[in-house]
Amino acid sequence: MPLTTEFNKWCQHKTLIRIITVEKGLGHRIHVGNIIFVDEQAQNILFYDLDQKKNYNFSMNEIEDIQPYEPSKREDIKQDDVKQEKIQVKGASKKLKIDIREKMISLLNSLPDKELYAIIPLLQLLADKNKKEH
């Protein structure tokens, strides 16, 4: 079944959708709402975001992941903590894998030792706070 057919089905049934977009300068953003209209020729989706109470016109190029919304057990999930399989958009087949720990390790590996010393107190403070909460 073509993807746009699935989008139209979600639109007709008013299925609650979660879209992850990649926005220039903002990184990955999560939107939860409903598809209002699918423009197959222009490859755009008109989407209503329930949280922000705004309409967005997303091009297929901006969409990293799109699927029916399933509320999480943890409501405090951050934007970068997302780990879901990616539905194929424009023929892409890789899975969206954003692992916050891998991202942190990558960032830490890119910093010189002098900069690492500056963030040790912050990391220690967060670790101590986490121990107290658990």
Residue pairs with C-beta under 8 A, 6 or more apart in sequence:
3 87
3 88
3 89
4 38
4 40
7 35
7 38
7 45
7 66
8 38
9 15
10 17
10 34
10 35
10 68
11 34
11 35
11 36
11 37
11 38
14 34
15 34
15 35
15 68
16 32
16 33
16 34
16 50
16 68
16 69
17 32
17 33
17 34
17 35
17 47
17 66
17 67
17 68
17 69
18 30
18 31
18 32
18 65
18 66
18 67
18 68
18 69
18 70
19 30
19 31
19 32
19 33
19 45
19 47
19 58
19 63
19 65
19 66
20 28
20 29
20 30
20 31
20 63
20 64
20 65
20 66
20 82
20 84
20 96
21 28
21 29
21 31
21 58
21 62
21 63
21 64
22 28
22 29
22 62
22 64
23 29
23 62
27 79
27 80
28 64
28 79
28 80
28 82
28 98
29 79
30 79
30 82
31 47
31 49
31 51
31 52
31 56
32 49
32 50
32 51
32 69
33 47
33 48
33 49
33 50
33 51
34 47
34 48
34 50
35 45
35 46
35 47
36 46
36 47
36 48
36 55
37 45
37 46
38 44
38 45
38 46
39 45
39 46
42 59
43 59
43 60
43 61
43 90
44 57
44 58
44 59
44 60
45 57
45 58
45 60
45 63
46 55
46 56
46 57
47 55
47 56
47 57
47 58
48 54
48 55
48 56
49 55
49 56
60 89
60 90
61 90
63 89
64 86
64 89
64 96
65 82
65 84
65 86
65 87
65 89
65 96
66 87
66 89
67 84
67 87
78 100
80 98
80 100
80 103
81 98
81 100
82 96
82 98
83 96
83 97
83 98
83 99
84 96
85 95
85 96
86 92
86 94
86 95
86 96
108 116
